[in-house]
């Protein structure tokens, strides 16, 4: 999915990002939606993190 998107003109800017970070973002999104649609977990809807507050750095 990401490889195809990176080759397209529309999402060519994805080439500038670290591939591992993009893959982990897709995995995290999948887990968030899986938890949301699982009635046993009663998880809230997935939300974006705020830009404010503490941030961990990526090395």
N, C-alpha and C positions, 0 to 999 in steps of 0.2 A: 504494500500500500504506500509506504513512504518513498520507496524507490521510484514508483511510477509518478508520484506527486513531484518529486525532485526534478524529474526530467521534463515536466510540463512547463510551458511558458508562464502560466498563471501562478504556479507555486515554486518557481525557480529560486526564490529567495530562501527556500528551505536548505539549499546547498550551503549557505553561510553558517548554519547552525551545526552544533555537534550532533552526530547521528545517534549516539548513545542517549543523549538528553531527549531527543525527539522520540526514540523508541520507548523510553521510560515514561514519557508523558502520555503516549498512547496506551501503555499498560495501565497506568494510574487511572486514566479515563475509563477504561474497560472495567476495572475493579469498582470504581465509583458507581457506574451505571448498573453493574451486576448487583451491588449491594442495595441500590435504590429500588430495583425491581424485585428484590427478594422479600416477600411479605413477612418472613420470619425475623428479619433483622430490624425492620422498622427504621431504616436509615433515611435521613433527609435527602433532598435533592442535591446533586453535585453543584458546588459553587467555586468560583475563582477566588484565589487568595488575594487579600488586600495588598497593595503596594506599600502600605504603611505598617509600622511595627517592626518587630525583629525578623530578620531574614537570615537564613543559613547561606553560606557561600558555596559555590560550586567550584571544585578544583579539578 
